[in-house]
Amino acid sequence: MQSHELKSLLQAAFPAARIDVDSPDDVHFQATIESESFAGKPTLARHRMVYAVLGERMGGEVHALSLRTLTPEEAKGH
């Protein structure tokens, strides 16, 4: 899977989010997602929301995923 494919999957699930995805090798990914849907949720719950989108791709097409999940307010530093 390429970075832009992973970003498209995430953007479909979090349509109003700002999403950045990078990968050195198309199996290890780093993603930053800024979404209002993370408001009031702890980090683990936010990550579970992302993993739910990827489903069986995790461990297969996506071998490893480093996540940074923020609300827009957190991204601004407030």
N, C-alpha and C positions, 0 to 999 in steps of 0.2 A: 504494500500500500504506500502511496506517495503522500507527502505532507498535505497537498491540496485536496486529496480525496478524504483524508481524515478531517480536515477543516470543513469540507462540505457536509460530511455526516453530522459534525457537531453544530454547524450553522443551521442545519435543518431542524435539529432538536432545540436549539437555543437561538431562535431567529433574530432577536433584538440584541444579541450579545456581540461583544467585540472579542474576536478569537484570533490568536496567533499560534501557529503550529510550525515547529522546526524538527528536522530529522537529519542526522548525519548518514543514515544507511537504509532508510525506509522500513525499519523494523523497531527502532528505538526512537521514541518521540518525546518532545517537550511541548506542552500546551499551556497557554495562559488564556483563561476564559473570564471575561468580565460580564456578569449577568445579574440583573435585578432578581432573577429567580433564586439566587443564592442567599438573599436577605433572610436573616434570622436562623440560618442553618449552620450547624458546626461543620468544620472541614470534612470530616468523614462522610457526612450526609451529602455534601456537595460532590465529593469524589464518587460516591455511589450513584449519583444522578448521571454523571458522565459515563461511568462504567456500564450503566444500564443501557445507554445509547449504543455503546460498542458491542455489547453482548458477547457472542462467541468469537468475535474478532480478537478479543483480548487473549493473549497467550498464543495466538496464531499469527494472523497478519500484523497484529500489533504486539510485538514481543514484550515491550516495556513502555510505560507511559508515565512521565513525570508531569504532575499537574500543579498548576497555580490557579486557584479558583477564588475570584474576588467579586464583590459587588462594585458597581461604579463608584460609590462613595469611598470604599476601601482603596480602590485604585488611585483615587485623588489624594489619598493620604489622610482622610478624615476618620 
